[in-house]
Amino acid sequence: MTTNSEEIRSLIDTGALTGGLGETMGIEVSEASAERVVARMPVEGNRQPYGLLHGGASCVLAESLGSIGSMIHADQFGRIAMGIEINATHHRSATQGHVRGVATPVHLGRTLATWDITITDDEDRKVCTSRLTCMLREAPKDA
């Protein structure tokens, strides 16, 4: 599936851009471009057994943001983006409220896009930093 900027904006506005998992986790995208992607996610419903924000939830938020930015960037080449590597460092826990993720590009090429993602709590304290690399490739013919 090839999309254009208007279609991407529509997907953001409807919440469909983060897909089923993003919807399940409550991710709300507020800004999206090839230069910056911003979203928030509730801690409630995304906790591990000790009541802390699950580290995997932070990774889902980070990968969603970097993938959205990569998709927007890839669109200019008629390509799609697929995450191929993610890492995350968890700095502190979050137990309530929302976390906010901000993704900024490190590299935007024709075949790879790499993003730094910073996740903070409601008090703007760093919860997690992550780096995502996406491969940009031709869309499958049946997509």
Backbone as JSON Lines, residues from 0, in Angstrom:
{"i":0,"aa":"M","n":[0.84,-1.18,0.0],"ca":[0.0,0.0,0.0],"c":[0.88,1.24,0.0]}
{"i":1,"aa":"T","n":[0.74,2.08,-0.97],"ca":[1.44,3.35,-1.01],"c":[0.47,4.42,-0.53]}
{"i":2,"aa":"T","n":[0.94,5.31,0.32],"ca":[0.09,6.37,0.84],"c":[0.69,7.71,0.48]}
{"i":3,"aa":"N","n":[-0.12,8.75,0.49],"ca":[0.41,10.1,0.31],"c":[0.2,10.87,1.6]}
{"i":4,"aa":"S","n":[0.73,12.08,1.65],"ca":[0.69,12.87,2.88],"c":[-0.73,13.09,3.38]}
{"i":5,"aa":"E","n":[-1.67,13.32,2.48],"ca":[-3.06,13.54,2.88],"c":[-3.63,12.27,3.52]}
{"i":6,"aa":"E","n":[-3.33,11.11,2.94],"ca":[-3.8,9.85,3.52],"c":[-3.17,9.6,4.88]}
{"i":7,"aa":"I","n":[-1.89,9.92,5.02],"ca":[-1.21,9.75,6.3],"c":[-1.84,10.64,7.35]}
{"i":8,"aa":"R","n":[-2.12,11.91,7.0],"ca":[-2.75,12.83,7.94],"c":[-4.11,12.29,8.39]}
{"i":9,"aa":"S","n":[-4.87,11.74,7.44],"ca":[-6.18,11.17,7.76],"c":[-6.03,9.99,8.71]}
{"i":10,"aa":"L","n":[-5.02,9.15,8.48],"ca":[-4.78,8.01,9.36],"c":[-4.42,8.47,10.77]}
{"i":11,"aa":"I","n":[-3.65,9.55,10.88],"ca":[-3.29,10.1,12.19],"c":[-4.55,10.61,12.88]}
{"i":12,"aa":"D","n":[-5.35,11.38,12.14],"ca":[-6.55,11.97,12.72],"c":[-7.54,10.92,13.22]}
{"i":13,"aa":"T","n":[-7.62,9.77,12.55],"ca":[-8.55,8.73,12.96],"c":[-7.96,7.77,13.98]}
{"i":14,"aa":"G","n":[-6.66,7.89,14.24],"ca":[-6.01,6.98,15.18],"c":[-5.6,5.66,14.56]}
{"i":15,"aa":"A","n":[-5.81,5.51,13.25],"ca":[-5.53,4.24,12.59],"c":[-4.05,4.03,12.3]}
{"i":16,"aa":"L","n":[-3.25,5.08,12.39],"ca":[-1.84,4.97,12.01],"c":[-1.04,4.05,12.92]}
{"i":17,"aa":"T","n":[-1.42,3.95,14.17],"ca":[-0.68,3.09,15.09],"c":[-1.14,1.64,15.03]}
{"i":18,"aa":"G","n":[-2.17,1.36,14.25],"ca":[-2.65,-0.01,14.08],"c":[-3.36,-0.53,15.31]}
{"i":19,"aa":"G","n":[-3.72,-1.8,15.26],"ca":[-4.48,-2.43,16.33],"c":[-3.77,-2.41,17.67]}
{"i":20,"aa":"L","n":[-2.47,-2.68,17.68],"ca":[-1.73,-2.69,18.95],"c":[-1.68,-1.3,19.55]}
{"i":21,"aa":"G","n":[-1.4,-0.31,18.74],"ca":[-1.36,1.06,19.23],"c":[-2.69,1.5,19.8]}
{"i":22,"aa":"E","n":[-3.75,1.09,19.14],"ca":[-5.1,1.42,19.62],"c":[-5.36,0.73,20.96]}
{"i":23,"aa":"T","n":[-4.99,-0.54,21.06],"ca":[-5.18,-1.29,22.29],"c":[-4.43,-0.64,23.45]}
{"i":24,"aa":"M","n":[-3.25,-0.11,23.17],"ca":[-2.42,0.49,24.21],"c":[-2.76,1.95,24.48]}
{"i":25,"aa":"G","n":[-3.66,2.52,23.68],"ca":[-4.11,3.89,23.91],"c":[-3.17,4.96,23.39]}
{"i":26,"aa":"I","n":[-2.36,4.64,22.39],"ca":[-1.42,5.61,21.83],"c":[-2.2,6.65,21.03]}
{"i":27,"aa":"E","n":[-1.93,7.92,21.34],"ca":[-2.56,9.05,20.65],"c":[-1.48,9.9,20.0]}
{"i":28,"aa":"V","n":[-1.45,9.92,18.68],"ca":[-0.46,10.71,17.94],"c":[-0.97,12.15,17.83]}
{"i":29,"aa":"S","n":[-0.11,13.1,18.21],"ca":[-0.5,14.51,18.13],"c":[0.26,15.27,17.05]}
{"i":30,"aa":"E","n":[1.38,14.73,16.61],"ca":[2.2,15.41,15.6],"c":[2.94,14.34,14.81]}
{"i":31,"aa":"A","n":[2.98,14.49,13.5],"ca":[3.71,13.5,12.7],"c":[4.23,14.13,11.42]}
{"i":32,"aa":"S","n":[5.53,14.02,11.23],"ca":[6.19,14.45,10.01],"c":[7.46,13.63,9.88]}
{"i":33,"aa":"A","n":[8.18,13.82,8.8],"ca":[9.45,13.1,8.63],"c":[10.54,13.71,9.52]}
{"i":34,"aa":"E","n":[10.25,14.81,10.19],"ca":[11.23,15.45,11.06],"c":[10.96,15.25,12.54]}
{"i":35,"aa":"R","n":[9.7,14.87,12.88],"ca":[9.35,14.74,14.31],"c":[8.0,14.06,14.42]}
{"i":36,"aa":"V","n":[7.92,13.12,15.38],"ca":[6.66,12.44,15.66],"c":[6.45,12.49,17.17]}
{"i":37,"aa":"V","n":[5.24,12.87,17.6],"ca":[4.94,13.01,19.02],"c":[3.64,12.27,19.33]}
{"i":38,"aa":"A","n":[3.63,11.55,20.44],"ca":[2.41,10.86,20.88],"c":[2.47,10.67,22.39]}
{"i":39,"aa":"R","n":[1.31,10.31,22.94],"ca":[1.26,9.98,24.36],"c":[0.53,8.65,24.52]}
{"i":40,"aa":"M","n":[0.77,8.04,25.68],"ca":[0.19,6.73,25.97],"c":[-0.1,6.67,27.46]}
{"i":41,"aa":"P","n":[-1.26,6.14,27.87],"ca":[-1.55,6.04,29.31],"c":[-0.7,4.94,29.96]}
{"i":42,"aa":"V","n":[-0.37,5.18,31.21],"ca":[0.31,4.15,31.98],"c":[-0.7,3.07,32.38]}
{"i":43,"aa":"E","n":[-1.89,3.51,32.78],"ca":[-2.97,2.58,33.15],"c":[-3.25,1.64,31.98]}
{"i":44,"aa":"G","n":[-3.28,0.35,32.27],"ca":[-3.52,-0.65,31.23],"c":[-2.24,-1.14,30.56]}
{"i":45,"aa":"N","n":[-1.12,-0.48,30.85],"ca":[0.17,-0.85,30.24],"c":[1.23,-1.1,31.31]}
{"i":46,"aa":"R","n":[0.78,-1.61,32.45],"ca":[1.68,-1.88,33.58],"c":[2.07,-3.35,33.62]}
{"i":47,"aa":"Q","n":[3.23,-3.6,34.25],"ca":[3.64,-4.97,34.55],"c":[3.13,-5.34,35.94]}
{"i":48,"aa":"P","n":[3.32,-6.56,36.41],"ca":[2.72,-7.01,37.69],"c":[3.07,-6.17,38.92]}
{"i":49,"aa":"Y","n":[4.18,-5.42,38.9],"ca":[4.55,-4.61,40.06],"c":[3.93,-3.22,40.02]}
{"i":50,"aa":"G","n":[3.07,-2.95,39.03],"ca":[2.4,-1.66,38.94],"c":[3.16,-0.59,38.19]}
{"i":51,"aa":"L","n":[4.28,-0.97,37.59],"ca":[5.1,-0.01,36.84],"c":[4.79,-0.13,35.34]}
{"i":52,"aa":"L","n":[5.01,0.96,34.62],"ca":[4.87,0.91,33.17],"c":[5.73,-0.23,32.63]}
{"i":53,"aa":"H","n":[5.15,-1.1,31.85],"ca":[5.88,-2.24,31.29],"c":[6.91,-1.74,30.28]}
{"i":54,"aa":"G","n":[8.12,-2.27,30.37],"ca":[9.18,-1.88,29.43],"c":[8.8,-2.18,27.99]}
{"i":55,"aa":"G","n":[8.06,-3.26,27.78],"ca":[7.61,-3.58,26.43],"c":[6.64,-2.54,25.9]}
{"i":56,"aa":"A","n":[5.85,-1.94,26.79],"ca":[4.93,-0.87,26.37],"c":[5.72,0.34,25.89]}
{"i":57,"aa":"S","n":[6.81,0.66,26.58],"ca":[7.67,1.75,26.12],"c":[8.24,1.44,24.74]}
{"i":58,"aa":"C","n":[8.61,0.19,24.52],"ca":[9.15,-0.21,23.21],"c":[8.09,-0.11,22.12]}
{"i":59,"aa":"V","n":[6.85,-0.47,22.45],"ca":[5.77,-0.35,21.46],"c":[5.56,1.11,21.1]}
{"i":60,"aa":"L","n":[5.56,1.99,22.09],"ca":[5.41,3.42,21.81],"c":[6.56,3.91,20.95]}
{"i":61,"aa":"A","n":[7.78,3.56,21.32],"ca":[8.95,4.0,20.56],"c":[8.91,3.49,19.12]}
{"i":62,"aa":"E","n":[8.63,2.2,18.94],"ca":[8.61,1.65,17.59],"c":[7.47,2.25,16.76]}
{"i":63,"aa":"S","n":[6.35,2.51,17.39],"ca":[5.24,3.14,16.68],"c":[5.64,4.52,16.15]}
{"i":64,"aa":"L","n":[6.28,5.32,16.99],"ca":[6.66,6.67,16.58],"c":[7.69,6.67,15.47]}
{"i":65,"aa":"G","n":[8.75,5.87,15.65],"ca":[9.78,5.81,14.62],"c":[9.26,5.24,13.31]}
{"i":66,"aa":"S","n":[8.34,4.29,13.42],"ca":[7.76,3.69,12.21],"c":[6.87,4.69,11.47]}
{"i":67,"aa":"I","n":[6.13,5.49,12.21],"ca":[5.28,6.51,11.58],"c":[6.16,7.51,10.81]}
{"i":68,"aa":"G","n":[7.19,8.01,11.47],"ca":[8.1,8.94,10.8],"c":[8.77,8.32,9.59]}
{"i":69,"aa":"S","n":[9.16,7.05,9.72],"ca":[9.79,6.35,8.6],"c":[8.81,6.16,7.45]}
{"i":70,"aa":"M","n":[7.56,5.87,7.78],"ca":[6.55,5.69,6.75],"c":[6.34,6.99,5.96]}
{"i":71,"aa":"I","n":[6.28,8.1,6.69],"ca":[6.11,9.39,6.03],"c":[7.31,9.67,5.13]}
{"i":72,"aa":"H","n":[8.52,9.42,5.64],"ca":[9.73,9.63,4.84],"c":[9.77,8.7,3.63]}
{"i":73,"aa":"A","n":[9.43,7.43,3.83],"ca":[9.49,6.44,2.75],"c":[8.51,6.74,1.63]}
{"i":74,"aa":"D","n":[7.41,7.39,1.97],"ca":[6.37,7.68,0.99],"c":[6.9,8.47,-0.21]}
{"i":75,"aa":"Q","n":[7.86,9.36,0.02],"ca":[8.39,10.16,-1.09],"c":[9.14,9.3,-2.12]}
{"i":76,"aa":"F","n":[9.52,8.11,-1.73],"ca":[10.21,7.19,-2.65],"c":[9.27,6.09,-3.15]}
{"i":77,"aa":"G","n":[8.0,6.17,-2.74],"ca":[7.04,5.12,-3.11],"c":[7.34,3.81,-2.41]}
{"i":78,"aa":"R","n":[7.89,3.89,-1.2],"ca":[8.28,2.71,-0.44],"c":[7.49,2.6,0.85]}
{"i":79,"aa":"I","n":[7.67,1.5,1.54],"ca":[7.08,1.29,2.86],"c":[8.22,1.11,3.87]}
{"i":80,"aa":"A","n":[7.91,1.26,5.13],"ca":[8.91,1.14,6.2],"c":[8.6,-0.06,7.08]}
{"i":81,"aa":"M","n":[9.66,-0.76,7.47],"ca":[9.55,-1.91,8.37],"c":[10.63,-1.82,9.43]}
{"i":82,"aa":"G","n":[10.25,-1.91,10.7],"ca":[11.24,-1.9,11.76],"c":[12.14,-3.12,11.69]}
{"i":83,"aa":"I","n":[13.45,-2.9,11.8],"ca":[14.38,-4.04,11.77],"c":[15.24,-4.13,13.03]}
{"i":84,"aa":"E","n":[15.31,-3.04,13.81],"ca":[16.07,-3.11,15.06],"c":[15.56,-2.04,16.01]}
{"i":85,"aa":"I","n":[15.43,-2.43,17.27],"ca":[15.07,-1.46,18.32],"c":[15.88,-1.79,19.57]}
{"i":86,"aa":"N","n":[16.29,-0.74,20.27],"ca":[16.87,-0.94,21.6],"c":[16.25,0.09,22.52]}
{"i":87,"aa":"A","n":[16.29,-0.18,23.79],"ca":[15.69,0.73,24.75],"c":[16.45,0.66,26.07]}
{"i":88,"aa":"T","n":[16.61,1.81,26.69],"ca":[17.16,1.89,28.03],"c":[16.08,2.52,28.91]}
{"i":89,"aa":"H","n":[15.72,1.82,29.97],"ca":[14.68,2.28,30.89],"c":[15.36,2.99,32.05]}
{"i":90,"aa":"H","n":[15.07,4.28,32.21],"ca":[15.77,5.11,33.2],"c":[15.04,5.2,34.53]}
{"i":91,"aa":"R","n":[13.73,5.23,34.49],"ca":[12.94,5.34,35.71],"c":[11.58,4.74,35.43]}
{"i":92,"aa":"S","n":[10.83,4.49,36.48],"ca":[9.51,3.9,36.3],"c":[8.45,5.01,36.23]}
{"i":93,"aa":"A","n":[7.33,4.64,35.65],"ca":[6.13,5.48,35.67],"c":[5.01,4.6,36.22]}
{"i":94,"aa":"T","n":[4.19,5.15,37.1],"ca":[3.14,4.36,37.73],"c":[1.74,4.9,37.46]}
{"i":95,"aa":"Q","n":[1.65,6.11,36.96],"ca":[0.34,6.71,36.71],"c":[0.45,7.77,35.63]}
{"i":96,"aa":"G","n":[-0.71,8.28,35.22],"ca":[-0.73,9.35,34.23],"c":[-0.43,8.84,32.82]}
{"i":97,"aa":"H","n":[0.3,9.64,32.08],"ca":[0.67,9.32,30.7],"c":[2.18,9.44,30.52]}
{"i":98,"aa":"V","n":[2.68,8.78,29.52],"ca":[4.04,9.02,29.07],"c":[3.93,9.65,27.68]}
{"i":99,"aa":"R","n":[4.92,10.46,27.35],"ca":[4.96,11.17,26.07],"c":[6.22,10.75,25.33]}
{"i":100,"aa":"G","n":[6.07,10.39,24.08],"ca":[7.21,10.01,23.25],"c":[7.44,11.04,22.17]}
{"i":101,"aa":"V","n":[8.72,11.37,21.96],"ca":[9.12,12.28,20.88],"c":[10.2,11.59,20.08]}
{"i":102,"aa":"A","n":[9.94,11.4,18.79],"ca":[10.9,10.75,17.9],"c":[11.5,11.78,16.95]}
{"i":103,"aa":"T","n":[12.82,11.77,16.84],"ca":[13.51,12.64,15.89],"c":[14.49,11.78,15.08]}
{"i":104,"aa":"P","n":[14.65,12.11,13.8],"ca":[15.51,11.27,12.96],"c":[16.99,11.47,13.24]}
{"i":105,"aa":"V","n":[17.72,10.37,13.16],"ca":[19.18,10.37,13.19],"c":[19.68,10.31,11.75]}
{"i":106,"aa":"H","n":[18.99,9.49,10.94],"ca":[19.36,9.31,9.53],"c":[18.1,9.01,8.73]}
{"i":107,"aa":"L","n":[17.93,9.72,7.63],"ca":[16.82,9.46,6.72],"c":[17.39,9.23,5.33]}
{"i":108,"aa":"G","n":[17.52,7.96,4.96],"ca":[18.08,7.61,3.66],"c":[17.03,7.02,2.75]}
{"i":109,"aa":"R","n":[17.5,6.44,1.63],"ca":[16.58,5.81,0.68],"c":[16.26,4.37,1.05]}
{"i":110,"aa":"T","n":[17.12,3.75,1.86],"ca":[16.89,2.35,2.24],"c":[16.79,2.13,3.74]}
{"i":111,"aa":"L","n":[17.28,3.08,4.55],"ca":[17.21,2.97,6.0],"c":[16.82,4.31,6.61]}
{"i":112,"aa":"A","n":[16.09,4.24,7.71],"ca":[15.78,5.42,8.51],"c":[16.0,5.05,9.97]}
{"i":113,"aa":"T","n":[16.72,5.89,10.69],"ca":[17.02,5.63,12.1],"c":[16.53,6.8,12.93]}
{"i":114,"aa":"W","n":[15.91,6.47,14.06],"ca":[15.26,7.46,14.92],"c":[15.71,7.34,16.36]}
{"i":115,"aa":"D","n":[15.86,8.47,17.04],"ca":[16.01,8.51,18.5],"c":[14.64,8.85,19.06]}
{"i":116,"aa":"I","n":[14.22,8.11,20.08],"ca":[12.93,8.33,20.71],"c":[13.15,8.53,22.2]}
{"i":117,"aa":"T","n":[12.62,9.62,22.73],"ca":[12.7,9.91,24.16],"c":[11.29,9.85,24.73]}
{"i":118,"aa":"I","n":[11.14,9.09,25.8],"ca":[9.85,8.95,26.47],"c":[9.97,9.56,27.86]}
{"i":119,"aa":"T","n":[9.04,10.46,28.16],"ca":[9.05,11.16,29.45],"c":[7.71,10.98,30.16]}
{"i":120,"aa":"D","n":[7.71,11.22,31.48],"ca":[6.47,11.12,32.26],"c":[5.78,12.48,32.3]}
{"i":121,"aa":"D","n":[4.7,12.56,33.06],"ca":[3.93,13.81,33.15],"c":[4.73,14.96,33.76]}
{"i":122,"aa":"E","n":[5.79,14.64,34.46],"ca":[6.64,15.67,35.06],"c":[7.87,15.95,34.22]}
{"i":123,"aa":"D","n":[7.86,15.48,32.97],"ca":[8.94,15.67,31.98],"c":[10.26,15.02,32.41]}
{"i":124,"aa":"R","n":[10.15,13.95,33.22],"ca":[11.34,13.19,33.59],"c":[11.53,12.06,32.59]}
{"i":125,"aa":"K","n":[12.76,11.82,32.2],"ca":[13.05,10.8,31.21],"c":[12.77,9.41,31.77]}
{"i":126,"aa":"V","n":[11.89,8.68,31.12],"ca":[11.52,7.31,31.5],"c":[12.31,6.3,30.68]}
{"i":127,"aa":"C","n":[12.47,6.59,29.38],"ca":[13.11,5.63,28.48],"c":[13.7,6.37,27.28]}
{"i":128,"aa":"T","n":[14.84,5.89,26.82],"ca":[15.36,6.35,25.53],"c":[15.5,5.12,24.65]}
{"i":129,"aa":"S","n":[15.21,5.32,23.39],"ca":[15.2,4.2,22.46],"c":[15.76,4.63,21.12]}
{"i":130,"aa":"R","n":[16.23,3.67,20.35],"ca":[16.66,3.93,18.98],"c":[16.04,2.85,18.1]}
{"i":131,"aa":"L","n":[15.44,3.29,16.99],"ca":[14.78,2.38,16.06],"c":[15.36,2.58,14.67]}
{"i":132,"aa":"T","n":[15.63,1.48,13.98],"ca":[16.02,1.53,12.58],"c":[14.96,0.8,11.76]}
{"i":133,"aa":"C","n":[14.52,1.45,10.7],"ca":[13.54,0.88,9.77],"c":[14.18,0.71,8.4]}
{"i":134,"aa":"M","n":[13.85,-0.39,7.75],"ca":[14.24,-0.62,6.37],"c":[13.14,-0.05,5.49]}
{"i":135,"aa":"L","n":[13.54,0.64,4.43],"ca":[12.58,1.15,3.46],"c":[12.67,0.28,2.23]}
{"i":136,"aa":"R","n":[11.53,-0.3,1.85],"ca":[11.55,-1.21,0.71],"c":[10.29,-1.05,-0.14]}
{"i":137,"aa":"E","n":[10.34,-1.66,-1.3],"ca":[9.19,-1.62,-2.2],"c":[7.99,-2.28,-1.52]}
{"i":138,"aa":"A","n":[6.82,-1.74,-1.76],"ca":[5.61,-2.33,-1.2],"c":[5.31,-3.64,-1.93]}
{"i":139,"aa":"P","n":[4.84,-4.64,-1.2],"ca":[4.43,-5.88,-1.86],"c":[3.33,-5.59,-2.88]}
{"i":140,"aa":"K","n":[3.35,-6.29,-3.97],"ca":[2.37,-6.05,-5.03],"c":[0.94,-6.29,-4.59]}
{"i":141,"aa":"D","n":[0.73,-7.19,-3.65],"ca":[-0.63,-7.51,-3.19],"c":[-1.09,-6.65,-2.02]}
{"i":142,"aa":"A","n":[-0.29,-5.67,-1.59],"ca":[-0.65,-4.83,-0.44],"c":[-1.53,-3.67,-0.87]}
